[in-house]
Amino acid sequence: MSADTEVEVGGRRLRLSNLDKPLYPDGFTKAQVIDYYARVAPVILRHLSGRPLTLKRYPNGTTAGHFYEKNCPRHRPEFVRTTLVPRRRGSSESIEYCLAEEVATLVWLANLAAIELHPLLARVPELEAPTVMVFDLDPGPPAAMAECAEVAALVRAILDEHGLQAFAKTSGSKGLQLYVPLNGGADYGRTRAFANRAAVGLAASHPTLVVEKMDKSIRPGRVLIDWSQNHPTKTTVGVYSLRAMESPRVSTPVTWQEVESVVGTGPAAATTLSFGPGDVLRRLDESGDLFEPVAELHQELPGA
């Protein structure tokens, strides 16, 4: 392995280690993981800023086991910001989460092999006020991306009835995630209740396609609408985060035209809506940040 390397990132001095170490089976190295996060930093930081982060770390690569880390590592550089979050509602115990507020923090996290970044749905200090409502669409084989796209269109139709816009991204794994920007005025009770009603309704009207319960026995061939992600202690993989797959994949914003184009296409959809780091950087150059409205658009849930 390579010797430690000192670099300057955004005016901060960092010591990086084992840069030539492969973190993916296809040979994608730690240096390449760091390079991706450094390049995508101007965009991803917009979405991570103020959000407590759960780190999913793969110190020996994506095939060698991982661990989740909520408490920000104690050996962190002084410039890394943190925030205390109660372990649970009403608890006197707190977790000290990392905050990603600058490119140097992203590079430091990548050097820890924190391949996946999972932020909370709220920003500090308003941790009871989610800025988004999320529908996590998870297919049960043989259902796959094409079925997720079909369900995404059904969820979108419900949201349209309430005058709400949603923005889609790939999970970077098997499914899709729909984000409904709120950015003020909501709480988890309301987002969770709305998402639950939508999921229950679609499961009832499309029983061969949709499930809203985690029960594994009913999931094969259907798409789970995981409405339970709308919870103050749960995290969803961040937009533009790498995922720990056989080869590096990224949770990537997609247009509704792209989603609709794969409905009914079968297994081909999984390839069509799958993006690596280079793909994502090219898409940003060509189309900008398709998720920008998620950080800015103010919408009100019904009954506000």
MIDOSE-1310 file (N, C-alpha, C; in nm, 2 decimals, decimal comma, always signed):
residues 304
msad	+0,08/-0,12/+0,00/+0,00/+0,00/+0,00/+0,09/+0,13/+0,00; +0,03/+0,23/-0,05/+0,11/+0,36/-0,06/+0,13/+0,42/+0,08; +0,23/+0,50/+0,09/+0,26/+0,57/+0,22/+0,15/+0,68/+0,23; +0,14/+0,73/+0,36/+0,05/+0,84/+0,38/+0,09/+0,96/+0,30
teve	-0,01/+1,04/+0,26/+0,01/+1,15/+0,17/-0,05/+1,27/+0,24; +0,02/+1,38/+0,25/-0,04/+1,50/+0,30/-0,09/+1,59/+0,18; -0,21/+1,64/+0,20/-0,27/+1,72/+0,09/-0,33/+1,85/+0,16; -0,36/+1,95/+0,07/-0,43/+2,06/+0,12/-0,57/+2,06/+0,04
vggr	-0,68/+2,07/+0,12/-0,81/+2,07/+0,06/-0,89/+2,18/+0,12; -0,93/+2,28/+0,03/-1,00/+2,39/+0,08/-0,94/+2,47/+0,19; -0,80/+2,47/+0,19/-0,73/+2,54/+0,29/-0,70/+2,46/+0,42; -0,74/+2,33/+0,42/-0,72/+2,25/+0,53/-0,61/+2,15/+0,50
rlrl	-0,53/+2,11/+0,59/-0,43/+2,01/+0,57/-0,48/+1,87/+0,62; -0,47/+1,77/+0,53/-0,52/+1,64/+0,56/-0,41/+1,54/+0,53; -0,41/+1,43/+0,61/-0,32/+1,32/+0,59/-0,41/+1,20/+0,53; -0,38/+1,16/+0,41/-0,45/+1,05/+0,35/-0,37/+0,92/+0,35
snld	-0,44/+0,81/+0,36/-0,36/+0,68/+0,37/-0,41/+0,58/+0,27; -0,32/+0,49/+0,23/-0,36/+0,37/+0,15/-0,44/+0,41/+0,03; -0,40/+0,51/-0,05/-0,47/+0,56/-0,16/-0,49/+0,46/-0,27; -0,40/+0,37/-0,29/-0,41/+0,27/-0,39/-0,49/+0,15/-0,35
kply	-0,55/+0,15/-0,23/-0,62/+0,03/-0,19/-0,75/+0,02/-0,26; -0,78/-0,10/-0,33/-0,91/-0,12/-0,39/-1,02/-0,13/-0,29; -1,12/-0,05/-0,31/-1,24/-0,06/-0,22/-1,36/-0,13/-0,29; -1,35/-0,15/-0,42/-1,45/-0,22/-0,49/-1,38/-0,34/-0,56
pdgf	-1,46/-0,45/-0,59/-1,40/-0,57/-0,66/-1,35/-0,54/-0,79; -1,40/-0,43/-0,86/-1,35/-0,40/-1,00/-1,22/-0,32/-0,99; -1,17/-0,29/-0,87/-1,04/-0,22/-0,86/-1,05/-0,07/-0,83; -1,17/-0,02/-0,82/-1,19/+0,12/-0,79/-1,13/+0,15/-0,65
tkaq	-1,04/+0,24/-0,64/-0,95/+0,26/-0,53/-1,01/+0,36/-0,43; -0,94/+0,37/-0,31/-0,98/+0,47/-0,22/-0,95/+0,61/-0,28; -0,84/+0,62/-0,35/-0,80/+0,75/-0,42/-0,92/+0,79/-0,51; -0,98/+0,70/-0,58/-1,09/+0,73/-0,67/-1,21/+0,77/-0,60
vidy	-1,24/+0,70/-0,48/-1,35/+0,74/-0,40/-1,33/+0,89/-0,35; -1,21/+0,92/-0,30/-1,18/+1,05/-0,25/-1,20/+1,15/-0,37; -1,15/+1,12/-0,48/-1,16/+1,21/-0,60/-1,30/+1,24/-0,64; -1,38/+1,13/-0,63/-1,53/+1,16/-0,67/-1,59/+1,25/-0,57
yarv	-1,57/+1,23/-0,44/-1,64/+1,31/-0,34/-1,58/+1,46/-0,35; -1,46/+1,47/-0,38/-1,40/+1,61/-0,39/-1,46/+1,68/-0,51; -1,48/+1,61/-0,62/-1,54/+1,67/-0,74/-1,69/+1,70/-0,73; -1,76/+1,61/-0,66/-1,90/+1,64/-0,64/-1,94/+1,73/-0,53
apvi	-1,83/+1,77/-0,45/-1,86/+1,84/-0,33/-1,94/+1,97/-0,35; -1,92/+2,05/-0,45/-2,00/+2,17/-0,46/-2,15/+2,15/-0,47; -2,19/+2,03/-0,51/-2,33/+2,00/-0,53/-2,38/+1,92/-0,40; -2,31/+1,81/-0,37/-2,35/+1,73/-0,26/-2,36/+1,80/-0,12
lrhl	-2,27/+1,90/-0,10/-2,27/+1,98/+0,02/-2,40/+2,06/+0,04; -2,46/+2,10/-0,07/-2,59/+2,17/-0,06/-2,69/+2,08/+0,00; -2,69/+1,95/-0,02/-2,79/+1,86/+0,03/-2,75/+1,80/+0,17; -2,62/+1,80/+0,20/-2,58/+1,75/+0,33/-2,57/+1,86/+0,44
sgrp	-2,56/+1,98/+0,40/-2,53/+2,09/+0,50/-2,64/+2,08/+0,61; -2,59/+2,08/+0,74/-2,68/+2,09/+0,85/-2,75/+1,96/+0,89; -2,72/+1,85/+0,81/-2,78/+1,72/+0,84/-2,69/+1,63/+0,91; -2,73/+1,58/+1,03/-2,65/+1,48/+1,10/-2,63/+1,36/+1,01
ltlk	-2,50/+1,31/+1,01/-2,47/+1,20/+0,92/-2,44/+1,07/+0,99; -2,50/+0,96/+0,94/-2,46/+0,83/+0,97/-2,37/+0,78/+0,86; -2,25/+0,73/+0,91/-2,15/+0,68/+0,81/-2,16/+0,53/+0,80; -2,15/+0,49/+0,67/-2,15/+0,34/+0,65/-2,01/+0,31/+0,59
rypn	-1,92/+0,25/+0,68/-1,78/+0,24/+0,65/-1,74/+0,10/+0,61; -1,65/+0,09/+0,51/-1,60/-0,03/+0,45/-1,45/-0,03/+0,45; -1,39/-0,04/+0,57/-1,24/-0,02/+0,57/-1,16/-0,12/+0,49; -1,22/-0,24/+0,46/-1,15/-0,33/+0,38/-1,22/-0,36/+0,24
gtta	-1,30/-0,27/+0,20/-1,37/-0,28/+0,07/-1,51/-0,33/+0,09; -1,58/-0,32/-0,02/-1,73/-0,34/-0,02/-1,77/-0,49/+0,00; -1,67/-0,58/-0,02/-1,70/-0,72/+0,00/-1,65/-0,78/+0,13; -1,60/-0,69/+0,21/-1,53/-0,75/+0,34/-1,60/-0,70/+0,46
ghfy	-1,73/-0,67/+0,46/-1,79/-0,63/+0,58/-1,79/-0,48/+0,60; -1,89/-0,43/+0,68/-1,90/-0,29/+0,70/-1,95/-0,26/+0,84; -1,95/-0,14/+0,88/-2,02/-0,10/+1,01/-2,07/+0,04/+1,00; -2,19/+0,06/+1,07/-2,25/+0,19/+1,07/-2,18/+0,27/+1,19
eknc	-2,16/+0,40/+1,16/-2,10/+0,48/+1,27/-2,18/+0,61/+1,28; -2,25/+0,63/+1,39/-2,33/+0,75/+1,41/-2,25/+0,85/+1,49; -2,18/+0,81/+1,60/-2,10/+0,90/+1,67/-1,98/+0,94/+1,58; -1,96/+1,06/+1,56/-1,84/+1,11/+1,48/-1,71/+1,07/+1,55
prhr	-1,62/+1,01/+1,47/-1,50/+0,95/+1,53/-1,42/+1,06/+1,61; -1,37/+1,02/+1,72/-1,30/+1,11/+1,82/-1,17/+1,16/+1,76; -1,11/+1,09/+1,67/-0,99/+1,14/+1,61/-1,01/+1,23/+1,49; -1,13/+1,29/+1,48/-1,16/+1,38/+1,37/-1,07/+1,51/+1,38
pefv	-1,05/+1,57/+1,26/-0,98/+1,70/+1,27/-1,06/+1,81/+1,34; -1,00/+1,91/+1,38/-1,07/+2,01/+1,46/-1,17/+2,09/+1,37; -1,15/+2,09/+1,24/-1,24/+2,17/+1,16/-1,38/+2,09/+1,13; -1,38/+1,96/+1,16/-1,51/+1,89/+1,14/-1,61/+1,93/+1,24
rttl	-1,72/+1,98/+1,19/-1,83/+2,02/+1,28/-1,91/+1,90/+1,32; -1,97/+1,91/+1,44/-2,05/+1,80/+1,49/-2,18/+1,86/+1,55; -2,27/+1,78/+1,58/-2,40/+1,82/+1,65/-2,45/+1,71/+1,74; -2,50/+1,75/+1,86/-2,56/+1,65/+1,95/-2,71/+1,63/+1,92
vprr	-2,74/+1,50/+1,91/-2,88/+1,46/+1,88/-2,93/+1,36/+1,99; -3,04/+1,38/+2,06/-3,08/+1,28/+2,15/-3,09/+1,14/+2,09; -3,05/+1,04/+2,17/-3,05/+0,91/+2,11/-3,20/+0,86/+2,08; -3,29/+0,91/+2,15/-3,43/+0,89/+2,12/-3,51/+1,01/+2,19
rgss	-3,63/+1,02/+2,15/-3,71/+1,13/+2,20/-3,72/+1,12/+2,36; -3,69/+1,23/+2,42/-3,70/+1,23/+2,57/-3,58/+1,17/+2,64; -3,48/+1,12/+2,56/-3,36/+1,06/+2,62/-3,26/+1,17/+2,67; -3,19/+1,14/+2,78/-3,09/+1,23/+2,82/-2,96/+1,19/+2,76
esie	-2,95/+1,08/+2,69/-2,83/+1,04/+2,62/-2,83/+1,10/+2,47; -2,71/+1,14/+2,43/-2,71/+1,20/+2,29/-2,60/+1,13/+2,21; -2,62/+1,14/+2,08/-2,52/+1,10/+1,98/-2,46/+1,22/+1,92; -2,32/+1,22/+1,91/-2,26/+1,34/+1,85/-2,23/+1,30/+1,70
ycla	-2,31/+1,35/+1,61/-2,30/+1,32/+1,47/-2,20/+1,41/+1,40; -2,14/+1,37/+1,29/-2,07/+1,45/+1,20/-2,16/+1,54/+1,12; -2,12/+1,65/+1,08/-2,18/+1,74/+0,98/-2,08/+1,76/+0,87; -2,13/+1,75/+0,75/-2,04/+1,77/+0,63/-2,07/+1,91/+0,58
eeva	-1,99/+2,00/+0,61/-2,01/+2,14/+0,58/-1,91/+2,20/+0,48; -1,80/+2,12/+0,45/-1,70/+2,17/+0,35/-1,63/+2,05/+0,29; -1,56/+2,08/+0,18/-1,50/+1,97/+0,10/-1,40/+1,89/+0,18; -1,33/+1,96/+0,27/-1,23/+1,89/+0,34/-1,29/+1,78/+0,43
tlvw	-1,41/+1,80/+0,48/-1,48/+1,70/+0,56/-1,51/+1,58/+0,48; -1,56/+1,61/+0,35/-1,59/+1,50/+0,26/-1,47/+1,41/+0,23; -1,36/+1,48/+0,21/-1,23/+1,41/+0,18/-1,19/+1,33/+0,30; -1,20/+1,38/+0,42/-1,16/+1,31/+0,54/-1,25/+1,19/+0,56
lanl	-1,38/+1,20/+0,53/-1,48/+1,09/+0,55/-1,44/+0,98/+0,45; -1,41/+1,02/+0,32/-1,38/+0,92/+0,22/-1,25/+0,85/+0,26; -1,16/+0,92/+0,32/-1,03/+0,85/+0,36/-1,06/+0,75/+0,47; -1,17/+0,77/+0,55/-1,21/+0,67/+0,64/-1,28/+0,55/+0,58
aaie	-1,29/+0,55/+0,45/-1,37/+0,45/+0,37/-1,52/+0,46/+0,41; -1,57/+0,58/+0,44/-1,71/+0,60/+0,46/-1,77/+0,62/+0,33; -1,79/+0,50/+0,26/-1,83/+0,50/+0,12/-1,97/+0,56/+0,11; -2,06/+0,52/+0,20/-2,20/+0,57/+0,19/-2,23/+0,67/+0,30
lhpl	-2,30/+0,78/+0,26/-2,34/+0,88/+0,36/-2,49/+0,89/+0,37; -2,54/+0,87/+0,49/-2,68/+0,86/+0,52/-2,72/+0,97/+0,61; -2,77/+1,08/+0,56/-2,82/+1,20/+0,64/-2,96/+1,18/+0,69; -2,99/+1,25/+0,80/-3,12/+1,26/+0,85/-3,20/+1,35/+0,75
larv	-3,33/+1,34/+0,77/-3,42/+1,42/+0,68/-3,45/+1,56/+0,73; -3,39/+1,59/+0,84/-3,40/+1,73/+0,90/-3,27/+1,79/+0,91; -3,26/+1,92/+0,93/-3,14/+1,99/+0,95/-3,14/+2,05/+1,09; -3,02/+2,06/+1,15/-3,00/+2,13/+1,27/-3,03/+2,28/+1,26
pele	-3,09/+2,34/+1,36/-3,13/+2,29/+1,49/-3,28/+2,23/+1,49; -3,35/+2,24/+1,37/-3,49/+2,20/+1,37/-3,50/+2,05/+1,34; -3,46/+1,97/+1,43/-3,45/+1,82/+1,41/-3,59/+1,75/+1,41; -3,69/+1,82/+1,45/-3,83/+1,77/+1,45/-3,90/+1,81/+1,32
aptv	-3,84/+1,89/+1,24/-3,90/+1,95/+1,12/-3,83/+1,89/+0,99; -3,88/+1,78/+0,94/-3,81/+1,73/+0,82/-3,83/+1,82/+0,70; -3,73/+1,84/+0,62/-3,74/+1,93/+0,51/-3,80/+1,86/+0,39; -3,81/+1,73/+0,40/-3,86/+1,65/+0,29/-3,95/+1,54/+0,34
mvfd	-4,04/+1,49/+0,25/-4,11/+1,36/+0,28/-4,06/+1,26/+0,18; -4,03/+1,14/+0,22/-3,97/+1,04/+0,13/-4,05/+0,92/+0,11; -4,05/+0,87/-0,01/-4,11/+0,74/-0,04/-4,00/+0,65/-0,10; -3,96/+0,55/-0,02/-3,85/+0,46/-0,06/-3,91/+0,34/-0,13
ldpg	-3,88/+0,32/-0,25/-3,94/+0,21/-0,33/-3,84/+0,10/-0,35; -3,87/-0,02/-0,28/-3,78/-0,13/-0,28/-3,84/-0,25/-0,34; -3,79/-0,30/-0,45/-3,85/-0,41/-0,52/-3,81/-0,55/-0,46; -3,91/-0,64/-0,45/-3,89/-0,77/-0,41/-3,88/-0,86/-0,53
ppaa	-3,76/-0,92/-0,56/-3,74/-1,00/-0,68/-3,85/-1,10/-0,70; -3,90/-1,13/-0,82/-3,84/-1,08/-0,95/-3,87/-0,94/-0,99; -3,95/-0,87/-0,91/-3,98/-0,72/-0,94/-3,84/-0,65/-0,93; -3,83/-0,55/-1,01/-3,70/-0,48/-1,02/-3,72/-0,33/-1,05
maec	-3,63/-0,27/-1,12/-3,64/-0,12/-1,14/-3,76/-0,08/-1,23; -3,80/-0,17/-1,33/-3,91/-0,13/-1,41/-4,04/-0,12/-1,33; -4,06/-0,21/-1,23/-4,17/-0,21/-1,14/-4,17/-0,09/-1,05; -4,04/-0,06/-1,00/-4,03/+0,06/-0,92/-4,07/+0,19/-0,99
aeva	-4,04/+0,19/-1,12/-4,07/+0,31/-1,20/-4,23/+0,32/-1,21; -4,29/+0,20/-1,23/-4,44/+0,20/-1,24/-4,50/+0,25/-1,11; -4,45/+0,21/-1,00/-4,50/+0,25/-0,87/-4,47/+0,40/-0,85; -4,36/+0,44/-0,89/-4,32/+0,58/-0,87/-4,42/+0,67/-0,95
alvr	-4,47/+0,63/-1,06/-4,57/+0,71/-1,14/-4,70/+0,71/-1,06; -4,73/+0,60/-1,00/-4,86/+0,60/-0,92/-4,85/+0,69/-0,80; -4,74/+0,69/-0,73/-4,72/+0,78/-0,62/-4,72/+0,93/-0,67; -4,66/+0,95/-0,78/-4,66/+1,09/-0,83/-4,80/+1,14/-0,86
aild	-4,88/+1,05/-0,91/-5,02/+1,09/-0,95/-5,10/+1,13/-0,82; -5,07/+1,06/-0,71/-5,14/+1,10/-0,58/-5,09/+1,23/-0,54; -4,96/+1,25/-0,55/-4,90/+1,38/-0,51/-4,96/+1,50/-0,59; -4,97/+1,47/-0,72/-5,02/+1,57/-0,82/-5,16/+1,61/-0,77
ehgl	-5,24/+1,52/-0,72/-5,38/+1,55/-0,68/-5,38/+1,65/-0,56; -5,27/+1,66/-0,49/-5,25/+1,75/-0,37/-5,17/+1,87/-0,41; -5,13/+1,88/-0,53/-5,05/+2,00/-0,58/-4,91/+1,99/-0,53; -4,86/+1,87/-0,51/-4,72/+1,85/-0,46/-4,63/+1,80/-0,57
qafa	-4,51/+1,86/-0,58/-4,41/+1,81/-0,67/-4,32/+1,71/-0,60; -4,28/+1,61/-0,67/-4,18/+1,51/-0,62/-4,06/+1,50/-0,72; -3,95/+1,46/-0,66/-3,83/+1,45/-0,74/-3,77/+1,31/-0,72; -3,73/+1,24/-0,82/-3,69/+1,10/-0,81/-3,53/+1,09/-0,82
ktsg	-3,48/+0,99/-0,74/-3,34/+0,95/-0,76/-3,33/+0,80/-0,75; -3,23/+0,75/-0,81/-3,20/+0,61/-0,79/-3,15/+0,59/-0,65; -3,17/+0,47/-0,59/-3,11/+0,44/-0,46/-2,96/+0,41/-0,47; -2,92/+0,39/-0,60/-2,79/+0,34/-0,62/-2,77/+0,19/-0,61
skgl	-2,88/+0,13/-0,57/-2,89/-0,02/-0,55/-3,00/-0,07/-0,65; -3,11/-0,12/-0,59/-3,21/-0,18/-0,67/-3,33/-0,09/-0,70; -3,35/+0,01/-0,62/-3,48/+0,08/-0,63/-3,47/+0,23/-0,66; -3,58/+0,30/-0,63/-3,60/+0,44/-0,65/-3,65/+0,50/-0,52
qlyv	-3,62/+0,63/-0,51/-3,66/+0,71/-0,39/-3,72/+0,84/-0,44; -3,84/+0,87/-0,39/-3,91/+1,00/-0,43/-3,90/+1,09/-0,31; -3,86/+1,21/-0,34/-3,84/+1,32/-0,24/-3,94/+1,43/-0,27; -4,02/+1,46/-0,17/-4,12/+1,57/-0,18/-4,07/+1,68/-0,09
plng	-4,01/+1,79/-0,15/-3,96/+1,90/-0,07/-4,07/+1,97/+0,00; -4,04/+2,01/+0,13/-4,13/+2,08/+0,21/-4,06/+2,21/+0,26; -3,95/+2,20/+0,32/-3,86/+2,31/+0,37/-3,94/+2,41/+0,45; -4,01/+2,36/+0,55/-4,07/+2,44/+0,65/-4,21/+2,40/+0,67
gady	-4,25/+2,41/+0,80/-4,40/+2,39/+0,84/-4,44/+2,25/+0,86; -4,35/+2,15/+0,84/-4,40/+2,01/+0,86/-4,33/+1,95/+0,98; -4,39/+1,84/+1,03/-4,33/+1,76/+1,13/-4,34/+1,61/+1,09; -4,27/+1,52/+1,16/-4,27/+1,38/+1,12/-4,41/+1,32/+1,14
grtr	-4,49/+1,36/+1,23/-4,62/+1,30/+1,24/-4,70/+1,32/+1,12; -4,69/+1,44/+1,06/-4,77/+1,47/+0,94/-4,71/+1,40/+0,81; -4,58/+1,40/+0,80/-4,52/+1,34/+0,68/-4,54/+1,19/+0,68; -4,52/+1,13/+0,80/-4,54/+0,99/+0,82/-4,68/+0,94/+0,79
afan	-4,78/+1,02/+0,84/-4,92/+0,99/+0,82/-4,96/+1,00/+0,67; -4,91/+1,11/+0,61/-4,94/+1,12/+0,46/-4,88/+1,01/+0,38; -4,75/+0,98/+0,40/-4,69/+0,87/+0,33/-4,75/+0,74/+0,35; -4,79/+0,72/+0,48/-4,86/+0,59/+0,51/-4,99/+0,58/+0,44
raav	-5,07/+0,68/+0,44/-5,20/+0,68/+0,37/-5,18/+0,65/+0,22; -5,08/+0,71/+0,16/-5,06/+0,69/+0,01/-5,02/+0,55/-0,01; -4,93/+0,49/+0,07/-4,88/+0,36/+0,05/-4,99/+0,26/+0,07; -5,07/+0,27/+0,18/-5,18/+0,18/+0,21/-5,29/+0,19/+0,10
glaa	-5,32/+0,31/+0,04/-5,41/+0,32/-0,06/-5,36/+0,25/-0,19; -5,24/+0,26/-0,22/-5,19/+0,20/-0,35/-5,17/+0,05/-0,33; -5,14/+0,00/-0,21/-5,14/-0,14/-0,19/-5,28/-0,20/-0,20; -5,38/-0,13/-0,16/-5,52/-0,18/-0,18/-5,56/-0,18/-0,32
shpt	-5,53/-0,07/-0,39/-5,57/-0,06/-0,53/-5,49/-0,13/-0,63; -5,36/-0,17/-0,60/-5,27/-0,24/-0,69/-5,21/-0,36/-0,61; -5,29/-0,45/-0,56/-5,23/-0,55/-0,47/-5,13/-0,65/-0,53; -5,13/-0,66/-0,66/-5,03/-0,75/-0,72/-4,90/-0,68/-0,75
lvve	-4,89/-0,54/-0,73/-4,78/-0,46/-0,76/-4,71/-0,40/-0,64; -4,80/-0,36/-0,54/-4,75/-0,28/-0,43/-4,78/-0,35/-0,29; -4,68/-0,34/-0,20/-4,70/-0,37/-0,06/-4,66/-0,25/+0,02; -4,72/-0,24/+0,14/-4,68/-0,13/+0,23/-4,63/-0,19/+0,36
kmdk	-4,62/-0,32/+0,38/-4,57/-0,38/+0,50/-4,44/-0,45/+0,47; -4,35/-0,46/+0,58/-4,22/-0,51/+0,56/-4,22/-0,66/+0,55; -4,33/-0,73/+0,58/-4,34/-0,87/+0,58/-4,28/-0,93/+0,46; -4,17/-1,01/+0,47/-4,09/-1,06/+0,36/-4,17/-1,16/+0,28
sirp	-4,27/-1,23/+0,35/-4,35/-1,33/+0,28/-4,44/-1,28/+0,17; -4,47/-1,15/+0,18/-4,56/-1,09/+0,08/-4,49/-1,01/-0,02; -4,36/-1,00/-0,01/-4,29/-0,90/-0,09/-4,24/-0,95/-0,23; -4,22/-1,08/-0,25/-4,17/-1,13/-0,38/-4,26/-1,08/-0,50
grvl	-4,20/-1,02/-0,60/-4,27/-0,98/-0,72/-4,35/-0,85/-0,70; -4,33/-0,78/-0,58/-4,40/-0,66/-0,56/-4,30/-0,55/-0,51; -4,34/-0,43/-0,51/-4,26/-0,31/-0,47/-4,31/-0,27/-0,33; -4,22/-0,26/-0,24/-4,25/-0,21/-0,11/-4,24/-0,06/-0,11
idws	-4,35/+0,01/-0,07/-4,34/+0,15/-0,05/-4,31/+0,17/+0,10; -4,18/+0,20/+0,12/-4,14/+0,22/+0,26/-4,17/+0,36/+0,31; -4,28/+0,38/+0,37/-4,32/+0,51/+0,42/-4,26/+0,54/+0,56; -4,21/+0,43/+0,62/-4,16/+0,44/+0,76/-4,03/+0,52/+0,77
qnhp	-3,97/+0,55/+0,65/-3,85/+0,63/+0,65/-3,87/+0,77/+0,71; -3,99/+0,81/+0,71/-4,03/+0,94/+0,76/-4,03/+0,94/+0,91; -3,92/+0,94/+0,97/-3,90/+0,92/+1,12/-3,78/+1,00/+1,16; -3,79/+1,06/+1,28/-3,67/+1,15/+1,32/-3,54/+1,08/+1,34
tktt	-3,54/+0,95/+1,36/-3,41/+0,88/+1,39/-3,37/+0,80/+1,26; -3,45/+0,79/+1,16/-3,41/+0,71/+1,04/-3,33/+0,80/+0,94; -3,24/+0,74/+0,87/-3,17/+0,80/+0,76/-3,19/+0,74/+0,63; -3,18/+0,81/+0,52/-3,19/+0,76/+0,39/-3,06/+0,79/+0,32
vgvy	-3,01/+0,70/+0,23/-2,89/+0,73/+0,17/-2,89/+0,87/+0,09; -2,79/+0,95/+0,11/-2,79/+1,08/+0,05/-2,78/+1,08/-0,10; -2,84/+1,18/-0,16/-2,83/+1,20/-0,30/-2,68/+1,23/-0,33; -2,63/+1,17/-0,44/-2,49/+1,17/-0,49/-2,40/+1,09/-0,40
slra	-2,45/+1,01/-0,30/-2,37/+0,92/-0,23/-2,33/+0,80/-0,31; -2,21/+0,76/-0,30/-2,17/+0,63/-0,35/-2,24/+0,52/-0,28; -2,26/+0,40/-0,34/-2,31/+0,28/-0,28/-2,21/+0,17/-0,28; -2,22/+0,08/-0,19/-2,13/-0,03/-0,18/-2,18/-0,15/-0,26
mesp	-2,15/-0,15/-0,39/-2,19/-0,25/-0,48/-2,07/-0,32/-0,54; -2,09/-0,41/-0,63/-1,98/-0,48/-0,70/-1,89/-0,38/-0,77; -1,95/-0,28/-0,83/-1,88/-0,17/-0,89/-1,94/-0,04/-0,84; -1,87/+0,07/-0,84/-1,92/+0,19/-0,77/-2,05/+0,24/-0,85
rvst	-2,15/+0,25/-0,77/-2,28/+0,31/-0,82/-2,31/+0,43/-0,73; -2,39/+0,52/-0,78/-2,42/+0,64/-0,71/-2,58/+0,66/-0,70; -2,62/+0,71/-0,59/-2,76/+0,75/-0,58/-2,78/+0,88/-0,66; -2,85/+0,87/-0,77/-2,85/+0,97/-0,87/-2,99/+1,03/-0,90
pvtw	-3,00/+1,16/-0,91/-3,13/+1,22/-0,95/-3,16/+1,19/-1,09; -3,29/+1,16/-1,12/-3,33/+1,13/-1,25/-3,46/+1,21/-1,28; -3,48/+1,24/-1,41/-3,60/+1,31/-1,45/-3,72/+1,22/-1,46; -3,84/+1,27/-1,45/-3,96/+1,19/-1,46/-3,96/+1,13/-1,60
qeve	-3,91/+1,19/-1,70/-3,91/+1,13/-1,84/-3,82/+1,01/-1,83; -3,71/+1,01/-1,76/-3,63/+0,89/-1,75/-3,70/+0,78/-1,68; -3,77/+0,82/-1,57/-3,85/+0,72/-1,49/-3,95/+0,65/-1,58; -4,03/+0,73/-1,65/-4,14/+0,68/-1,73/-4,09/+0,60/-1,85
svvg	-3,97/+0,63/-1,89/-3,92/+0,56/-2,01/-3,88/+0,41/-1,98; -3,87/+0,37/-1,85/-3,83/+0,23/-1,82/-3,95/+0,15/-1,78; -4,07/+0,21/-1,76/-4,18/+0,13/-1,72/-4,21/+0,03/-1,83; -4,22/-0,10/-1,79/-4,25/-0,21/-1,88/-4,13/-0,26/-1,96
tgpa	-4,01/-0,21/-1,93/-3,89/-0,25/-2,00/-3,83/-0,38/-1,94; -3,87/-0,42/-1,83/-3,81/-0,54/-1,77/-3,67/-0,52/-1,72; -3,59/-0,63/-1,72/-3,46/-0,62/-1,67/-3,37/-0,51/-1,72; -3,40/-0,46/-1,84/-3,32/-0,35/-1,90/-3,32/-0,23/-1,82
aatt	-3,43/-0,21/-1,74/-3,44/-0,08/-1,67/-3,33/-0,07/-1,56; -3,28/-0,18/-1,51/-3,18/-0,18/-1,41/-3,05/-0,12/-1,46; -3,02/-0,14/-1,59/-2,90/-0,09/-1,65/-2,93/+0,06/-1,69; -3,04/+0,09/-1,74/-3,08/+0,22/-1,79/-3,07/+0,32/-1,68
lsfg	-3,12/+0,29/-1,56/-3,12/+0,38/-1,44/-3,01/+0,33/-1,34; -2,89/+0,32/-1,39/-2,77/+0,29/-1,30/-2,66/+0,37/-1,35; -2,60/+0,44/-1,25/-2,50/+0,54/-1,28/-2,38/+0,53/-1,19; -2,26/+0,54/-1,25/-2,13/+0,54/-1,18/-2,09/+0,68/-1,16
pgdv	-1,98/+0,70/-1,09/-1,93/+0,84/-1,05/-1,90/+0,92/-1,18; -1,84/+0,86/-1,28/-1,82/+0,94/-1,40/-1,95/+0,98/-1,47; -2,05/+0,89/-1,47/-2,18/+0,93/-1,53/-2,24/+1,05/-1,46; -2,23/+1,04/-1,32/-2,29/+1,15/-1,24/-2,22/+1,28/-1,27
lrrl	-2,09/+1,29/-1,28/-2,02/+1,41/-1,30/-2,05/+1,46/-1,44; -2,07/+1,38/-1,54/-2,11/+1,42/-1,67/-2,25/+1,48/-1,67; -2,34/+1,41/-1,60/-2,48/+1,46/-1,59/-2,48/+1,59/-1,53; -2,40/+1,62/-1,43/-2,40/+1,75/-1,36/-2,35/+1,85/-1,46
desg	-2,25/+1,82/-1,54/-2,20/+1,92/-1,64/-2,30/+1,95/-1,74; -2,38/+1,85/-1,78/-2,48/+1,87/-1,89/-2,61/+1,93/-1,84; -2,66/+1,89/-1,72/-2,79/+1,92/-1,68/-2,80/+2,00/-1,55; -2,69/+2,01/-1,48/-2,69/+2,07/-1,35/-2,75/+1,98/-1,24
dlfe	-2,78/+2,03/-1,13/-2,83/+1,95/-1,01/-2,98/+1,93/-1,03; -3,02/+1,82/-1,07/-3,17/+1,79/-1,08/-3,24/+1,79/-0,95; -3,16/+1,78/-0,84/-3,22/+1,78/-0,71/-3,22/+1,91/-0,64; -3,18/+2,02/-0,71/-3,17/+2,15/-0,65/-3,30/+2,19/-0,59
pvae	-3,42/+2,17/-0,66/-3,55/+2,21/-0,59/-3,58/+2,14/-0,46; -3,52/+2,02/-0,44/-3,54/+1,96/-0,31/-3,49/+2,04/-0,20; -3,38/+2,11/-0,22/-3,32/+2,19/-0,12/-3,38/+2,33/-0,10; -3,47/+2,37/-0,20/-3,51/+2,51/-0,20/-3,67/+2,52/-0,20
lhqe	-3,74/+2,43/-0,27/-3,88/+2,45/-0,29/-3,96/+2,43/-0,16; -4,05/+2,53/-0,14/-4,13/+2,52/-0,02/-4,27/+2,47/-0,06; -4,32/+2,37/+0,00/-4,45/+2,31/-0,03/-4,52/+2,28/+0,10; -4,65/+2,29/+0,10/-4,73/+2,26/+0,22/-4,81/+2,13/+0,20
lpga	-4,80/+2,05/+0,31/-4,88/+1,93/+0,31/-5,03/+1,96/+0,33; -5,12/+1,88/+0,27/-5,26/+1,91/+0,29/-5,30/+1,92/+0,44; -5,39/+2,01/+0,47/-5,43/+2,03/+0,61/-5,34/+2,13/+0,69; -5,24/+2,19/+0,62/-5,15/+2,28/+0,69/-5,23/+2,41/+0,73
